[in-house]
Amino acid sequence: MNLLETPIEYLKGVGPQRGDLLRKELNIHKYGDLINLYPNRYIDRTRYFKINQLVNSNSEVQIIGKIVHIKTVEQGKGKSRLVATFMDDTGQMELVWFQGIKWIKESLKLNTVLVVFGKVTQFGSVFNMAHPEMELLEEHKTALRSAMQPVYPSTEKLNNKGVNNKVINKMMMQLFSETHALFSETLPTSIIEELKLISKKDALINVHFPKNQELLAKAQFRLKFEELFFIQLQLITKNLIRKHKIKGFPFEIIGENFTNFYNNHLPFELTNAQKRVLKEIRNDLGSNAQMNRLLQGDVGSGKTIVALMCMLIAKDNDFQSCLMAPTEILANQHFNGISELAKELNINIRLLTGSTKTAERRIIHEELENGTLDIIIGTHALIEDKVQFKNLGLAVIDEQHRFGVEQRSKLWAKASPSPSNDGASVPPHVLVMTATPIPRTLAMSLYGDLDVSVIDELPPGRKPIQTVHRFDSKRLMVWKFLKDEIAKGRQVYIVYPLIQESEKMDYKDLMDGYESISRDFPLPQYSISILHGKMKPADKDEEMKRFAEGKTNIMVATTVIEVGVNVPNASVMVIESAERFGLSQLHQLRGRVGRGAEQSYCILMTDYKLSEDSKTRMETMVRTNDGFEIAEVDLKLRGPGDIMGKQQSGVLNLQIADLVKDRDILQHARHLAIKLLKEDPSMDKPEHAKLKEAFLEISKKKSIWNYIS
């Protein structure tokens, strides 16, 4: 049996109680889990201080000396502390204990040479060290220990139960001595030589007991690379399996609908980015494998027209398409936009949402089943059991992070039987669209099994939005600017934060804001719409419609309007309490303006008191309109978990690598994983035997979805 599979309680010094604690607190079940508990940081234990060299810096030091006197000092209320006088040849200091006094007092030996280690503080002229680590100088010299002392992740509960860093250190030493550090290699020789990596065994020894900084850096690089490499192997294998095993309908014809639209009805010349993306999608659709592609593009970059052109290819090959959006507002907007673009073509397009009337639903269901309906656009209503397609060939999903995996798989289930009469169903091609730019590093990890296309240029004629940051004290100037813009015939959004926990307070902020805006922009000269989460869907749509038709000049709203609202005449976005929004949300809101030919503006209003992070967010918004740059800053500020939203807060539970700091290693790992799998897709070559064994072992214990939320 592999020693690393041994349950953790069998390690000398652990036992059932500690074993139970380690399982619950740190998810350590076996020897192998403990080996992979990597230190958070290291303390330099190469230097010994003399007492007369100490300064009041609250830093950790180690000193060699003797205890010459011990006393117990009463502190009132029945509490006491233990104080020992500790001496070396340059002076004396105090060692102090507030807990476990009886046991410590019995274990202290006078006039024996000790090494003490801990944080030093100064009271008056006397230095003291509370709850020091202590060991006899003789033992200190012979211990398996490194100059760089590891500090391991821990929890309050572990510390309270006496499983402190020193104890975990001891467990680690015991583990290395029981296993004789016989750790088998997991990476192929070719990769080890190409990257000049140290061996797996040396990496583990030096990450837990580094002899020096240089060896520690080599050990960390080796282990980070390995962790990211195995995740990429899993993602890419999943992608390859899908391409080989999951057949798709080959859309071989580029026919009348597509060509007619492309040659005669394009509202504007496609950008080079749109052309490139269309080419990537056409290659996928023409192969025999099912397409699974993520289409990223900033707000207003023209993803919808690309989606429509893909649907036209489906139609040319006698297939139906659907487009699923997370909200009714968005579904309506896609429906209006696509119907407008396709108005000259002979295509049947319908909308299905929660608000669709029963009579109309019947017609939709019927037309979907008999194949006369070409394109259906809708919300979650599309995945109801009643909705059945004759031959669904393409599913487009907008803002995919708002849908769960389960909801997406329901769309898959609406697959059509294979034309080869073997009865197996063939899933539709899937195009996932998002206007939330995902940093490359995250995209490589979270969507590594999808192929990614990026539209990274805006259509011609769009002027970049000008963004400014104003403090509340400048409100009168801002209001004057709004009045000037409205006088030119423009419209304005004023958005208030909405944070679930404080909904009552947010609602009050919104209503107070609405009242003061109504006073400053009085009827009949100005007319104001209001939009918030407590309104009925029909009322929301009515308000949105009034604003879209230009009947109101100002829309006061919570973040309900964040995604997909399209009013080309709205040219100013004012964001109140902008410091309460995340960067990607600010960027999404800003994208609501700048949709027409006029110059548009985004005004970030904040209080004077701003945290460092808030300042960075405001500066980033003012400096750049590039969604990907903003996403990178956001990733640095918030970490990967928050960016993908609460439901994915476990995003990449990595043991040693860090997506933000180690992105270069990640890119390298992905590149080498792709190269290796191209040459040897099933890892069957003799030189990949160890790799395959490790890969299967990891996949058994940790599917990629354990890493990712």
N, C-alpha and C positions, 0 to 999 in steps of 0.2 A: 504493500500500500504506500502511496505517496505520503511522506511525512507531513507535507503541508496541508493535507486533508484532515489531520488529527484535530478533534474538538479542543477548543482553547482551554477548557478546564483541566486538561491533562498536563498542561505546561507547569513545571515545578514553580510553586509560588503563586499559582492562580487559584485552583480549586473551584468548587461549585458556586460559591457565593459571588466571588469576583468574576467568574466566568459569566454568570447571569447578568451582572452589571455591565460587563464589556459588550455583551450581546445587545442589551437594551440601549445603552448610551452611545456606543460607537459602531454598532453593527458588525462587531468582530465575533465570528462564530468559530473560525479555525485558525491554525497556525498561519496559513497563507494570508488571511485577512490582517493579522497583526503585522506581518512583514510589509504589507502594503499600507500601513498607517505611517504616512511620511511626516517628518517634523515640519512645523510651521516656520520655525526660525532656529537660529543657533546662537549660543553664547560662547564667546572666546574664553576658554579655560587655560590658555597658554601662559597667562601672566599672573604672578603672585604680587600682591601689594604689601607694603609695610604700613603699620598703623599711622606713622607720621606722614605718609604720602596721601592719606585719605582726604577727599574734598566732599562737600555736601552737594552731591549731584544726583542722588537717588539711583545711582547705577549699581550694577551687580559686580561684586569683586570677590576674589578669594585670598585668604590670608593664612599663613602658617603661624601657630602659637599654642599657648597652653591656657587652660582655665585654672585660675588660682584661688577663686573665691565664689561661693554660691549663696544667694539669700532669697527669701520669699518676701515680697512687699505687698501689704494689704492695700486694696484700692477702694474700700468702702462697699456697701451693699453686698457684703459676703464674697466679693471678687478679689482675686489676688493675681500677681504676676511673678514669674520666676526670673531673677536677674543673675547672670554669671559674669564675673570680671575676667576678661580675656586679654592676655599679654603677649607681646613679642619683644624683641630686643630694642624697639624704638619707642614703645609706649603702651598704653592700655585703652580698652574700649569695653562696651557692655554687649552681651548677648541676651536677648529678652524673649520670653515665651508667655503667651496669654492663655493657651489651651494645652490640655494634656500634661499639665504641670507635674502631677504626681509621678507619672510614668517617666517623663524626661529627667526629673530630679534623680530618680533611682539609677538612670542609665549614664549620668554624667560622671566622668572620671577626672579628678584633679591632677594637675601637673603631668599630663600625658600630651605628647605632641599631636596636634590635630590640624586638619585643613578645614576651615569654615568657609562657606560660600553663601552669599545673599545680598540683599539691597542694604545700603548703608544710609542712615540719616543722622543728622546732627541735632542734639538738644543742648543749648548752651555751648560749653567747650567739649562736651563728651559725644563721641560717635557711638551709635548703637546699631545692632543688626537684629531684626525680629525674625524668629523661627528660622534660623540658618540651617542649611544642609551641612552635616558634619561627618567626617570620617577620619580614622586613624591615618597618619601620614604613611605608615607601612602599607596599609591596604590601598591607599590612594595611588601609590607608585605602581602597584601590580595589576590594578583593575583593567579589564578590556574597556578602554574608553578613549574617546577622541579628544583632540585639543578643542574642537568645536563641539560644544555640548548641545545635543538636540533638545528642542522644546516641542512636545507633541500636542496635537489638538486634544482638548479635554472638555469636561462639563462640570458644572457646579456640583452635581450629584456625586461624580467620581471623586472630586477633591474632598467633599464632605465625608465620604466613606473611606478616606485615606488612600485612594488610588491616585496619588499625585504624580508629577512628572518624574520624580526620582524612581517611583515604583514602576512606572511604564518603561523607564530606561532599563531597570533591572530585568523586567520581563523580556525586553528585546535582547539583552545580553544572553539570557538563559536560552532564548529561542535559537540564537546563532550557535550557541554551544551544543544544543541538542541536535540541530540539523547539520552540524559541521559545515555550515554555509554551502551545502551542496545544492545550488540552485541551477537548474538546467537552462541552457541557452534557448531563446525563443525566436530570435531573428536570423534570417539567412546570412551566411558569410559575406555574400556580395554586398548587402546593405551595410553590414558592420564595417567592411573595408572601405566602401565608398564614403561613408560619413565619419570614418575613423572613430567609431564608438568603442567605449570600453565594454567588457563582457557584462552579462547580466549579474553574475556573482559579484564582480568588483563594484558594479553600480549600487547593488543593495548594501554591500558592506560600507561603501563610502557615503551613502545618503544617511545611514544611521550612525556611523562612527567615522566621520571624515577626518583624515589626517591633516588636511590643510584645505584652504579655500579653492585651490585649483582642482583638486580631486573631487571636491564637493560639486563644483560647477560641471565637471565631466559626468558625474553620476546623475545629477539632475537633468542634464540634457538628454542622456541616454534614456532615462525613465519617462520623461515627458514625450520624447519622440515615440517611444514604444506605445504609450497609452493612446496618443492621437493616431498612430499608424493603424492600430487594431480597430479603432472606431471607424476610420476611413475604409479599411478592408470590409467591415460589415456593411457600411452604407453602399459602397460601390458594388459589392457582391449582390446586394439586394437589387440594385439597379440593373446589373447584368442579367440576373435570373429573370427579372421582369422582361427584359428585352428578348431573352432567348425563349423563355417558357410561356410568357403571357402574350399570346398572339393578339394582334390588333387588326382592324379592318384596313387593308391597304387602300388609301384614297389615290388611285392611279390617275384619275382624270382631272385636269385643270380645264374646266369647261366654260360654257356660255355665261353662267352667272358671274363667275369670278372675272373672266376676261372683260365682259361688258362693263362691270362695275369699275374695274381697274382702268380701262381705256376711256370710258365716257362719263362716269359719275363721281369720280374722286373730288371732294370739295376743295382739296389742296394737294399739292405735290407731297408725296410721302418723304419723311426725312430719311437720311441714310440709315439711321438706327432702326427705323421701322422696317425698311427694306431688308436689312440684315436679319432681323428677328423673324420676319415672314419666311425668309429663305430657310432658317433653322427649323421652323415649324413645318414647312412643306416637306423637308427631308424626313422629319419624323413621321408625318402622316403617310408618306409614300412608302415607308418601310413596312415590313410585315409585323412589326412589334407595336404594342400599345404605347402611345405617347403619354408621358407624364412630365409636363414642362411647367416650370414656374416663370411667369412673365412679370418682371419688376420694372416699374417705370414711375417716375415722379408724377405727382398730380398734374394733369393737363398735358402729359407727354404723348397722348394719342394711343392708349391701349385699346379703347373700345373699337376703333376702326380696324385694328389688327384682329381683334376677336371676331368682328363681323366678317372679315375676309376669310378667316378660317371656316366660319359657318357656311360661307358660300361654296368653299371647296367641298364641305360635307354634302351640301345640297347637289352639287354637280355629280357627286357619286351616289345620289339617291339615299342619303341619310338625313336624319333629323338632328337638330342641335338644341341644347338648352343652356341658359345662362342663369346661374343662381347667385343672388345678392343677399347680404345679411339683413337689409331693412327694406320696408315698402318704398320709402323715399328714393332709395338707390335703385330699386327694381324699376320703379316708375321712370326714373331718369334714363336708365339704360334703354327701356322700352321706347321712350320718346326719341332718344338720340338715334337708336338703330333704325326705328321706323322712318325717321327723317332721311337718314343716309340711304335707305333702301327703297325710298318711295317710287323711284322710276323702274324698279325691278319687279318681276312678277313673283312675289314671295309672300307666303302667308305667315305673319308674325303675330303672336298673341301674348298677353300678360296674365299671369296667374299669381295672386297674392291672397292674403287673408280676407281682403275686402271684395274679392271678385264675387259677383252675384251668382246664386245657384244656377239660374238658367244658362248663364254664360259658361259656367263650369262644365255643364253637361256637354255643350258644344265643343269645348276645349278637349275634354276627355275623349269624345267621339273622334274628333279630327286627329288627335295624337295616335289613337289606336288604328285608324284606317290610313294613316300616313299622309293626309292632306295638309297637316300643319307642319311647316318646315322648321320654324324657330319658336321656342317657348321661353319667355323670360319671366323670372319670378323669385319668390322668397323660399323659405322652408316648405311652403305649400307644394313645391315640386317633388318633395320626397315622400309625400303621403302615399299610402298603399294604392289609393284609387287611381293615381296617375300612372298610366301604362303607355309605353311608346311602341310604335310598330317596329322602328329600327333606329334606336338612339346611337349615333356615331361619334358625337363630340359633346363633352360636358365642359362648360366654362364656369369656373368658380371664382367669384370676385371677393377680395379681402378674405382670403381663406382662413386666416388665423381666428376669424370670428366663428368658424364652424368647427365642431368637434370631428374627430376621425370617424365616429359612428355615422354622423350625418352624411359625410362624403361617401362612406361605403354603401349607404342606401341608394345613392345615385348609381354606383357601380352595379348594384343588384338589378337595375332596370336595363341590363344588357340584353342584347338580341342574340338569338340562336345563330350558330355559325352556318354560313351558306354551304359548307361542305357536307351538310346533313348528318354530321356525327352528333348533333343535338347539343354539343357543348356551347355555352353562351360565351360571347366575345365581349369583353368590357369596352365601353366607349373610350375614345382618346380623351385625356384630361388636360385642360389648360387652366392653371391656377394663376389669377392675376392679383397683384397687390400694389398699392400706391404707398405702402409703408416701406421705405427703403430698408433692406436688411443688410447690415454690414457684411462684407465678403466673408469674414471669418465665421459669422453665425450661419450664413447661407450654406457654407461648405459643410457645416456640422449638422445643422437642423434639417436642411433640405438637400443633404448630400446625395440622397437617393433620387432626387428629381434633377432633370437637366434644367439649367438656369439661362434665361434670356433676359437681357437688360436693354430698355429703351433709354438711352442716356443723353438725348437732346430734345429740346422743345420744338414744336412746329414753328416755322418762320413767322415773323410778324408779331410774336408775343414779346412784350417788353418785360424785362425782369421787374419783379415787385420791389418797391423801395420799402425797407423796414427801418423803423426808428424806435428808440426806447425813451419813454417820457415818464417822469415822476408825477404823482398825483397833483402836486402843486402847480403843474402846467396845464391842468384840465381846461381852463378857459381858452387857452391858445388852441388846444386840440378841438374843442367844440366849434371855435371860429372856423378852423380848417374844414370841419365836417359841413358846416353851413355853406362854405364856398363850393365844396364839391357837389352838394345837393343842388346848389344854384345852377351848376353846369349840367344838371340832369342825371347825376350819378346817384347810386344807392350805397347804403352803409350797413355793415354788420357790427353789432356790439355784443361781445360774448362774455358771459360770466362763467366761473368755474363750477363744475358739478362734481362733488366728491360724495359717493354714496353715504359714508358714515355721518356726514353732517348735512344730510339732505335738507332738514328744516332750516338750518342756518343759510345754506346756499339759496334756498327758495326765497328766504327773507332778503338776502343780498340782491337777488334778481329783481324782486318786487320793489325794493327801495330804489334800485338803479332805474327801473322802468318809470317809477314815479318822478324821480328827479330829471330824467331825460324828457319825460312828457312836459315838465315845467319849462325846461330850457328849449325844447323844440315844440312849441304849442300848435294846436289845430288853429285855423284850417290850413296854415302855411305848410305844416309838416304832418305826416301821418305815419304811425308806428305800428309794426307787427310785433307779436311776442310769441315765443316758442319755448316750451319746456316739457320735461318728462311726465308731468302730472296731467297733461292734456290728453283728451281722447284722440285716437289716430285721425278721425275725420276732421277734428278741429285743427290738428297740426297741418294736415294736408291743405286745408282751406287757407290758413295763415301763410303757408309756404307759397301757395298759388297766388295769393294777393301780392306777395313780395315779388315773385317771379314775373308777374304781369305788370309790375311797376306801379301798382295802386298804392303801395306804401313806400316811404323813402328809407326807413330805418327798420332793421330787424334786430330786436333785442332777444338774445337766446342763450340757453346753456349749450353745452357741447353737442347737443342733439344734431347740430348741423355739421359735425366734424367731417363726415365722409360723403363725398359725392354730390353735394348740392351744387347745381350749376346755374348761376344767374350772371350772364356775361356783363350786364350793366352795373353790377355791384363792384365798386372799385376801392372801397376802404374797409379794412378789417381792424376793429379796435378790440384788443384782448384785455379785459379787466383782470386785476390781480394775476398778471402773467406769470409771476413767480410760483404760482400754485400749479402750473402746468408742466408736464414733462416736455422735453425737446421735440420728440416725434409728434406729440399732440399739437404743439405750437406750429410746427411745420405743416401739419395736415390742415389746421385752421387757416393758416396763411394761404394755402392752396385754393381756398374758396373764392379768392379774388384773383385778378390777373387773367380772367378767362375771355376778356374782350380785347379790342385793339387799343383801349385807352391805358394810360399809365395808372398802375394800381399801387396802393399803399397798405402797409400793415403797421399798426401802432401798438406797441407793448406798454401797457400802463402798470406801474408798480409803486409800492411803498418805498420809502428811502432805505428801510432796514432790509438788506438782502444778504443771504448767506453766500459763501464763496461759490457754491454750485449754481445758485440762481444767477449770480453775476456772469458766470461762464456761459450759462444758457442764453442770457440776453445778448451777450457779446457775440456768441456764435450765430444767433438769428440775424443780428444786424450785419454781420460780416458776410454771410453766404446764403445763397438760395439752393445750394446743391444738397439734395436729400441724402446722398450717400455720405457726404462729409459730415452732415448733421448726425446721421445714424452712428458713425464712428465715434463722434464726441459723446453721444448718448450712451454708447456701449461702455466707454471709459468711465462715465459718471455713475451709471447705474448697475453695470454688470449684466451678464447675459440673462439672468433669471427674470429681472423686471421687464426687460425689453419685450420678451415674448408674452408678457401678460401673466396674471396670477396663475391661470390654470397650467401654465408651463413653468412654474417658478422653480421646478427642480432642474431646469435646463442644464444639461451637461453636468452631472455630478462627478466631476473629474477628481482623481485622487492627487495628482501632482501638477498637471498642466493647467495653464490659465489662458482662456481664449483670447483675452485682450493682450496680455504681455507676450504670449507665445505664438502669435499669429504667423510668424515666419516659419517656425517649426511645423505648424499645422499645414501650411502650404506645401512645404517640403514633403511632409508625410503623405499628403493627398497625391502629390505628383508621383511619388515612388510606389504608392499602393496601386494607382491606375496602371503604371508601367508594368508592375509585376503581374497584375491580373490580366493584362492584355496578352502577355507572353504565356501565362500559365493559369487560365481561368479557374481550374479546380484545385490548384496548388498540389498537383500530383507528381511534379518532378522530384527526384530524390533529394536535391538540395533544398527543397521547401518542406521536407517531412516534419522538421521540428516546428516550423511556422504553422503548418496545418494543424498539428496536434494542439499547439497553444491556442490557435484560432477557434478550434472546435470546443476546447475547454472553456474559453472565455464566452463563446456564443451560448454555451449551455447555461452558464451561470448568469451571464449579463447580456441580454439581447440589447441591441442598440437602443431600444426604447427605455431600458433602465438608465442608460446614460442621459437620454433626452426625456426629461419629465417622466 
